[in-house]
Amino acid sequence: MKKFFAGLVVASSLALCGCMAQYSPTANVVKSDEIDFTKLGELKKGSSCGLMQILFFPPFGTASLKEAATTAGIAKLKLVDYEVREFLLFRNICVTAYGN
């Protein structure tokens, strides 16, 4: 019985360890006072998303900035937005690039 509970604790820890990861783009901080947020509609917009599962399955998609910029034909980035949605057993990460 003790082995069962020990195995249950280990399995639960491994299954939930993905909930601890946080994504933060603070390393790429730009001067937000130089961006006119009312004119975002005039900029090109490209997105790239990736689905990451918690239980030892490989991720689907890349969620890369390069892919987001390339699909929209952006040569000069103005703004990058990150969106992370957490669900019970998976996480959806999207990167959106704005630019010219």
Short mmCIF file of the C-alpha atoms (twelve columns), coordinates in Angstrom:
data_MODEL
# 
_entry.id   MODEL 
# 
loop_
_atom_site.group_PDB 
_atom_site.id 
_atom_site.type_symbol 
_atom_site.label_atom_id 
_atom_site.label_alt_id 
_atom_site.label_comp_id 
_atom_site.label_asym_id 
_atom_site.label_seq_id 
_atom_site.Cartn_x 
_atom_site.Cartn_y 
_atom_site.Cartn_z 
_atom_site.pdbx_PDB_model_num 
ATOM 1   C CA . MET A 1   0.000  0.000  0.000   1 
ATOM 2   C CA . LYS A 2   2.880  2.357  0.752   1 
ATOM 3   C CA . LYS A 3   4.358  1.675  -2.683  1 
ATOM 4   C CA . PHE A 4   1.032  2.553  -4.273  1 
ATOM 5   C CA . PHE A 5   0.846  5.916  -2.511  1 
ATOM 6   C CA . ALA A 6   4.517  6.639  -3.235  1 
ATOM 7   C CA . GLY A 7   3.891  5.864  -6.912  1 
ATOM 8   C CA . LEU A 8   0.790  8.044  -6.868  1 
ATOM 9   C CA . VAL A 9   2.750  10.966 -5.417  1 
ATOM 10  C CA . VAL A 10  5.515  10.584 -8.010  1 
ATOM 11  C CA . ALA A 11  3.034  10.275 -10.887 1 
ATOM 12  C CA . SER A 12  1.066  13.293 -9.686  1 
ATOM 13  C CA . SER A 13  4.249  15.344 -9.353  1 
ATOM 14  C CA . LEU A 14  5.361  14.472 -12.875 1 
ATOM 15  C CA . ALA A 15  1.923  15.095 -14.339 1 
ATOM 16  C CA . LEU A 16  1.596  18.522 -12.724 1 
ATOM 17  C CA . CYS A 17  5.168  19.761 -13.098 1 
ATOM 18  C CA . GLY A 18  4.258  21.570 -16.315 1 
ATOM 19  C CA . CYS A 19  1.977  23.894 -14.356 1 
ATOM 20  C CA . MET A 20  4.988  25.543 -12.737 1 
ATOM 21  C CA . ALA A 21  6.569  26.885 -15.920 1 
ATOM 22  C CA . GLN A 22  5.997  30.556 -16.641 1 
ATOM 23  C CA . TYR A 23  6.659  32.399 -19.876 1 
ATOM 24  C CA . SER A 24  7.693  36.004 -19.691 1 
ATOM 25  C CA . PRO A 25  9.058  38.185 -22.501 1 
ATOM 26  C CA . THR A 26  10.692 40.620 -20.061 1 
ATOM 27  C CA . ALA A 27  14.110 40.003 -21.605 1 
ATOM 28  C CA . ASN A 28  12.932 41.771 -24.776 1 
ATOM 29  C CA . VAL A 29  11.560 44.972 -23.305 1 
ATOM 30  C CA . VAL A 30  11.206 47.894 -25.711 1 
ATOM 31  C CA . LYS A 31  10.153 51.474 -25.164 1 
ATOM 32  C CA . SER A 32  6.393  51.212 -25.257 1 
ATOM 33  C CA . ASP A 33  5.990  54.998 -25.392 1 
ATOM 34  C CA . GLU A 34  7.318  54.901 -28.988 1 
ATOM 35  C CA . ILE A 35  4.473  52.624 -30.142 1 
ATOM 36  C CA . ASP A 36  1.132  54.110 -31.151 1 
ATOM 37  C CA . PHE A 37  -1.276 51.391 -30.070 1 
ATOM 38  C CA . THR A 38  -4.194 53.074 -31.854 1 
ATOM 39  C CA . LYS A 39  -2.527 52.292 -35.205 1 
ATOM 40  C CA . LEU A 40  -1.938 48.566 -34.699 1 
ATOM 41  C CA . GLY A 41  -4.494 47.851 -37.411 1 
ATOM 42  C CA . GLU A 42  -2.215 49.510 -39.981 1 
ATOM 43  C CA . LEU A 43  0.693  47.178 -39.203 1 
ATOM 44  C CA . LYS A 44  1.157  43.702 -40.631 1 
ATOM 45  C CA . LYS A 45  0.271  40.960 -38.172 1 
ATOM 46  C CA . GLY A 46  1.561  37.392 -38.048 1 
ATOM 47  C CA . SER A 47  0.992  34.665 -35.478 1 
ATOM 48  C CA . SER A 48  2.582  31.355 -34.616 1 
ATOM 49  C CA . CYS A 49  1.161  28.970 -32.021 1 
ATOM 50  C CA . GLY A 50  2.284  25.817 -30.304 1 
ATOM 51  C CA . LEU A 51  0.404  23.259 -28.246 1 
ATOM 52  C CA . MET A 52  2.369  21.732 -25.391 1 
ATOM 53  C CA . GLN A 53  1.027  18.763 -23.503 1 
ATOM 54  C CA . ILE A 54  2.033  17.920 -19.976 1 
ATOM 55  C CA . LEU A 55  2.092  14.119 -19.956 1 
ATOM 56  C CA . PHE A 56  5.317  13.313 -21.867 1 
ATOM 57  C CA . PHE A 57  3.895  13.972 -25.334 1 
ATOM 58  C CA . PRO A 58  5.872  16.051 -27.824 1 
ATOM 59  C CA . PRO A 59  4.759  19.624 -28.542 1 
ATOM 60  C CA . PHE A 60  2.839  20.496 -31.695 1 
ATOM 61  C CA . GLY A 61  3.740  23.737 -33.469 1 
ATOM 62  C CA . THR A 62  6.661  26.047 -32.882 1 
ATOM 63  C CA . ALA A 63  5.315  29.299 -31.420 1 
ATOM 64  C CA . SER A 64  8.378  31.031 -32.873 1 
ATOM 65  C CA . LEU A 65  8.803  34.724 -33.532 1 
ATOM 66  C CA . LYS A 66  10.606 34.006 -36.804 1 
ATOM 67  C CA . GLU A 67  7.671  31.991 -38.136 1 
ATOM 68  C CA . ALA A 68  5.169  34.665 -37.082 1 
ATOM 69  C CA . ALA A 69  7.139  37.421 -38.829 1 
ATOM 70  C CA . THR A 70  7.841  35.352 -41.944 1 
ATOM 71  C CA . THR A 71  4.215  34.333 -42.523 1 
ATOM 72  C CA . ALA A 72  3.120  37.978 -42.420 1 
ATOM 73  C CA . GLY A 73  6.030  39.272 -44.516 1 
ATOM 74  C CA . ILE A 74  7.333  41.485 -41.711 1 
ATOM 75  C CA . ALA A 75  10.841 42.843 -42.224 1 
ATOM 76  C CA . LYS A 76  10.970 45.270 -39.287 1 
ATOM 77  C CA . LEU A 77  9.323  44.351 -35.984 1 
ATOM 78  C CA . LYS A 78  7.465  46.982 -34.008 1 
ATOM 79  C CA . LEU A 79  5.745  44.904 -31.310 1 
ATOM 80  C CA . VAL A 80  5.639  41.296 -30.123 1 
ATOM 81  C CA . ASP A 81  2.792  39.879 -28.072 1 
ATOM 82  C CA . TYR A 82  2.786  36.571 -26.167 1 
ATOM 83  C CA . GLU A 83  -0.373 34.740 -25.161 1 
ATOM 84  C CA . VAL A 84  -0.368 31.639 -22.964 1 
ATOM 85  C CA . ARG A 85  -3.536 29.694 -22.248 1 
ATOM 86  C CA . GLU A 86  -3.387 27.001 -19.593 1 
ATOM 87  C CA . PHE A 87  -5.787 24.075 -19.618 1 
ATOM 88  C CA . LEU A 88  -5.928 20.945 -17.505 1 
ATOM 89  C CA . LEU A 89  -3.478 18.783 -19.462 1 
ATOM 90  C CA . PHE A 90  -2.054 21.113 -22.092 1 
ATOM 91  C CA . ARG A 91  -0.850 24.648 -22.724 1 
ATOM 92  C CA . ASN A 92  -1.364 26.746 -25.854 1 
ATOM 93  C CA . ILE A 93  1.331  29.353 -26.530 1 
ATOM 94  C CA . CYS A 94  0.949  31.972 -29.273 1 
ATOM 95  C CA . VAL A 95  3.404  34.607 -30.460 1 
ATOM 96  C CA . THR A 96  2.023  37.529 -32.457 1 
ATOM 97  C CA . ALA A 97  4.345  39.863 -34.345 1 
ATOM 98  C CA . TYR A 98  3.425  43.350 -35.562 1 
ATOM 99  C CA . GLY A 99  5.555  45.357 -37.972 1 
ATOM 100 C CA . ASN A 100 6.243  46.619 -41.483 1 
# 
